Amino acid sequence: MGPRLHFQRVPEGKAAKNRVHLDVRVGTGLVGEERLAALEAECARLVPLGAVHVRTLYDGNDACIPMLDIEGNEFCVD
């Protein structure tokens, strides 16, 4: 199966310039430290390509890494 796009309406307006927020799914089916490791590996691959690591969100089970592309548009490694 190849990449999929899902469009979701949200109630709040977008304050920044971009109108699309992409989630790059790399940890599907993984939990805890295994999921965090997969997300961190993808983050490490993207940074040399120009992405900026904003922060790592991790609650001991689920994880998400918000990032910025080279034009400042937000996306998440999820």
N, C-alpha and C positions, 0 to 999 in steps of 0.2 A: 504494500500500500504506500502510495506517495504522500506528499504534503497535502494538508487540507486547510481550507480557510473557513472560519466561522464568524459571522457578523452578528453582533449582539448590541441591542439598544440599551443605553444607560440613561437614567433620569437626569443626571447632572450635565451641564454644558462643559465643553472643553475650554480651559483657560489658556492653554499653550497653543503654539502654532500648528502642531500636527493634529490630524483628524482621525488617524488610525493608530491603534495600539496593538502591536503584534506580540503574541506569546510564542516563544520558540520552545516546543515541547521536547524535552530530552529525558525527563524522569518519569514518564508514564509507567505506572505499576510499581514504582519504587517508593519506599518509605524510609524515614529516619536517616541515619548516617549514609546509607547506600544512595538514597535520593540526593542528599546534599553533595556527596562526592561526584555524582554524575553532573549535577548543575554547575559545580565549581570547575569541573574539567571543561565543560562547554564554554563557560565564562573565560577561562584561561586561553581557550582557542580563539575566542572572538576579540579579546583585547588587542593582540598584535595586528589585527585586521582593521583597527580604528574604533572599536566600541569602547565605551567608558563604563566601568563598573561603578554603579551608584551606591549600592548597599546589598547586604545579604540578609534576607528575612528567613529565620529558622526558629521553629518552636519546639524542636525535639522530635517532631514527627513529619511535618510538612515544611517545604522550603520553596523559595522563589527569589530570583536575583534580578531586580530592576536594573536596566542598563540604558545607555544612550547610544544611538548610532552616530555616524560622523557628522550629521547635520543637526544633532541635538534632539532627535525624535526618540521618545521613550519606547522601550520594548522590554519584555521580561523573558528571562530564561526560566522555564517552568517545568 
